[in-house]
Structure formats: C-alpha cells, structure tokens
Amino acid sequence: MMKVYIKLITTVLFFLLLGCQSPKTTVDFDTSTNFKQFSSYQFEPTTEATVEVDQLTYDRIQNAITAELAQKPVRYSDNNADLQISFFTVVEQKQNNSSFSIGLGGSSRSGSSATGVGLGTTIPIDGDINLYTKIVIDIKHQGKVIWRGSDGFEAEQDISPEERTKAINNVVAIILSQYPPNSQ
C-alpha cells in the first residue's frame, strides 16, 4: 500500500514540475553557413511590413540584443554589415488559473462493509489575465535568414518597467546563448 502512495506522489510531482517548465527556446539555422566568417551586424530598419512593437518594447529588445552580441565575435556597424538583425514579438493573453483546493473526506468501517463521504471545492485565487510575450530574432545575410531564435515570458499585465526590462533581457540572453551555432 505504501508503494502505491509513493508512486502516486511521484507521478503527481512529475506532472507538476512538467507544468512549471518555461517555454522551450527554439533555434533554427542554415547548416551550410559558416558563421565564423561574420564580423559585423546592424539592425534592419523598421518598415510598414514589420510587425508593430511599441517603442518602449522595441528599444528594450534592441538594447538587450546589443548587450548580448557585445559578448560575441561580431561588432555593431552603422552600415554595410555582414549581418542584418530583425525581431518581432507575438503577445497572447492567457487566463491566470491559479486556484486553491480544499478537500474533506471520511470513512466508516464496520465489520465487512465500508462507507465513505468526500467533499471538495476549488477557490480561485487570481482571475487576472497574464500576457505571454514571445520574442523572435532573425539574423540575415544578404537578405536571407540564416539563423532564427525564439522564446518568451509570461507576466501580469501590470508588470513594472524594471521587471519587463529584466524579463526581456533574460529571454534575449537565453535565445542568443545559442548564437553562433556550436555545430560548426
């Protein structure tokens, strides 16, 4: 009987941890590209076709990319750079389904028969809507995407500017930790 409880608890903990995982960083790149040949980058100018990003978020992401690439073997250039960088965000609303459960139970055993009674309820803690912000970074060479990375973060709508900047910096650092690809 104790082994059944241990297996049950282990299974529940496994699924709880699985549900708490952050979104997976995805990276894709052109395997025929020699990334060691590139020494400079610039940001692509924004155009009407660019997915709209508010100016504050745009500046935060651009600053985070610049800070991360300063640690790489590429340097910023105003023009004629080897690489062109663009990025966009996708923002989704997610319902915050935090809740607290209460359960009561009881049983009575008499002779060869048993009876049981149970009662449970779930009390919502917070019904606010969170925003999931996915950041996608494209690195191009001569107009062709040669590397793409993406990841995101979830936060409450009323997140402070400092917390938003920290979240963006963390996500960009995670994405660009995989540039240049190690498979070369």
N, C-alpha and C positions, 0 to 999 in steps of 0.2 A: 504494500500500500504506500509506503514511504517513497519507493522508486517512482510510482505513478505521479506523486506530488512533485518530486524533483524534476521529472520530465516535463510536467505541465508548466512549472515555474520557469524552467529553462526555455521552453518554447515561447512563452509569453514575453520574457525578457528579450529574446532574439527578435521577435516581431516589433517590439517597442523600439529597440535600437535601430532596426531597419527603417522604421518610420521616421526616426530622427535624423537620418542622413541628410546631408546637404545635397543640393542638386549636383549632378556629375558634370565636371568640366569636360567639354568635348573639344577636340582639336583635329583638324584635317589639314593635309598639306600635299603639295605636288612632290612626289617621291623622286622625280628626275631633276629637281632643282638643287644646285649646290649653294646652300645658304651661306657658306663661308666667303663667298665672293662679294657679298654686300657689305658696304661700309657706311652708308648714309640712308637717312629716311626723311620724309616730310609728310605732313598731313595733307590729305586731299582737300581742296576747297569744298565747302558745302554748296550744294546745288538744290534746285527745286525738287529734284528727284530723291534727295536724301530724306530718309525718314526723319520727321521732326523730333528733335530733342530740345527740351527747354535749355536756355543759355547757361543756367547755373549747372545743370547736369552735364552739358556738353563740356564746359570748362573743367569740371571736376574729373571727368573721364580723360580728357586730353592731358591734364596735369599728371594724372596717375600713370598714363602711358609713357609720358616723357620721363617721369621719375624711374619707372621700371627699365626703360630702354637705355637710360644713362648707365645702367649696370651691365649692359650688353656690349658686344663689339660693333655696335652701329652708333653713329652720331647724327644729331639733327642737322639738317641743311635747309636753307630757305628755298632753294630751287635746284633743279637737275639732280635730285637724289636718286639713288638706286631703287629705293623702295618708297611706295606711297601707302599711307595708312588711312583707313576709314573705319568708322564704327557706327553702330546704331544700337538702340535699345528697344526692347519689347516689354511693355508693362501690362501686367494682368492683375485683376482684382481677385483676391481669394478670401473666402469667408474664414474667419478665425473661429474654429470649432472647439476651443478649449472648454472642458467641462469637468465636473466633479461628480463622481458616482457614490451613492450610498446604498448599501445592501444590508438587509436584515434577514436572518434565517433562523430556523429552529426545527427540531425534530423530536419525536417521541417514539420510544421503542418499548414495546410491551410484548413479552413472550416471543412469538414468531412473526409478529407484524410490526411495521414501522410506518409512521406518517411524517410528513414534512410540510412546512409552510415557508414561503420565501416572499420577500418584497424588495423591490429595487427601484431606484429613480435616478435620473441624471439631471444635474443642475448646471445650466450654462454659466460659465464664469465671465466670458467676454464674447460678445457677439460682433465686435468690430470687424471691419474689413481690412485685411492686410494687402499690401502691394508687393507683387513679385516682379522684380526688375531684372531682366536678362540683358547682359551686355555681350554684343558680338563684335569682335575685332577682326578686320580683314587687312592682310598685308599683301600688296600687289607689286608686281614688277612688270613694267611696260604694259600696264593696263590689264594684266592677267592676275587673278587671285592665285597666290602661291601658298598662302597659309591663312587659316581661319581658326579662331578660338572663341569659345563662348562659355559663360557660366552666369550665375545670377545670385541674387539675395532677396530674402523676404523681410519686410519691415512694416511696422504700423504706418498708417498714413501720416501721422503727426510726428514722425521721426525728426529729431533736431538736425540742423545743418551739419553739425560736427559729426553726429552719428552717421548721416548719409555719406559724408566725405570719407569717413573711416570704412564704411561698407564698400563703397566704390573702390577705394584704394586696395582693400583686401581682395576683392574679386578680380581686379585688373592684375594684381600681383600673381594670383593663382593661375590666371589664363596665360600670362606672359612668362611664367616659370617654365613653360613648355616650348618657348621660342629661344633660339633656333632648335629645330628637332634634333634629338640625340642620335637618330638612326643613320647619321652620315659618317 
